[in-house]
Amino acid sequence: MCVNYKPTPKSIITALTGADTSATPDWPEETWQDYAAPVVRAGLEGEPELIVGTYGMMPRRKLQGGLQISTMNARAETIGEKRSYAGPWRAMQTCLLPMHWFYEPNYEGGRPQRWAIGMADDQPFCVAGL
């Protein structure tokens, strides 16, 4: 998934996930890495719990030599092996990211164009998160 998406508004999240939105702060209409975003996880009793957190496993940062690390996309075939993902994966620290669509570049015209990808009926959906 690309790192940019449109989160589902509060007014719809309860119907979509069963999570209570009454005690959570607002979030931006569009989300990028390191932005606040709605996250639905299992609460203490296993019930859906909505939190607002920073989108990304760790803040984006530059390392020595200008190298940048991003943990936005994990591959199913290596998620249990990669150092960035293995611990949370094995501890079953999973969540749902409610959204209306996500954006991906389309290169059909030679230059990248931003395309929104979502459900055909424009309904919100959730993407699995870690």
Disulfide bonds with the S-S distance in Angstrom:
none
